[in-house]
Structures are given as C-alpha cells and as structure tokens.
Amino acid sequence: MSLVESAGPQGERASENLFSGLKNPYLATSEWGWQIDAVGLRITLNKLYDRYQVPLFVVENGLGAIDKFNDQGEIEDDYRIDYLREHIVQMREAMEDGVELMGYTSWGPIDIISVSTSEISKRYGFIYVDIDDNGQGTFN
C-alpha cells in the first residue's frame, strides 16, 4: 500500500491501520481500505536498493479479502491472483532495473487471524480454513 500527502487543503484520509495519509484517487483499495500499489512496491525496492546496495527480500505481501463460496462450493479468488501477479510483475521489473531481489513470501498460505483486525473473515490464504470470527467451524 502507499499513501500521499498534500501541502494544500486536506483530502479524504485513507482508512488504514498502520500509517496516516491521504487517499490516492488513482489507486484501488481493499475491502479494509488499504490502497493497492504494485508499482509503489517497485519504486520502494529501487529506493531501498539504491540507498543500501544489499540484496532485498520481500516478506508478508498479500491481500486480505472476504472470500465467498460460489454455487459449486469453490472460492474464485481471481482478485487475489491478480493482486499477487501484479506485485510479482513489479518485482521482476525492479530486478530488470538492477535491484538484487533474493526472494519473496506472501502472507500465510493458509487462512490466519488478522493481526490488525483480529478477524479470520479477513482471509489471506490460498488454502481456506473453515472457521469464523467466533472460532466456530470444522477447522478443515
């Protein structure tokens, strides 16, 4: 995610939970108001590599979303696939820019409780875990 600031009149504040800033009208947002900025990842990788000249490793990148079952009992999470693809493409672009990128990990491969919201309905994983925010479910 990324945020912007302005020296002029204040705009709409971004509804995120880690940093404060204005909402960038050119970026999509997650269901929790986090702005999605794959190009910002490339810019950040370039700035960090330029400053420190050490290999970088991207950790804990992913999209929290409410996953819903379709009529066939499947979750079609094309939004998550697109998110990951866009960020991986930008990491590749950063490497073509000259950034030494050692590796990448996404947020947990299975659904985990969100540290920021204490919800499991904010799902991150590629593997769905049958549990709700009240701890009810089969845990399969």
Helices and strands as residue ranges (DSSP letters): E 28-29, E 35-36, H 38-52, E 56-61, H 78-97, E 101-106
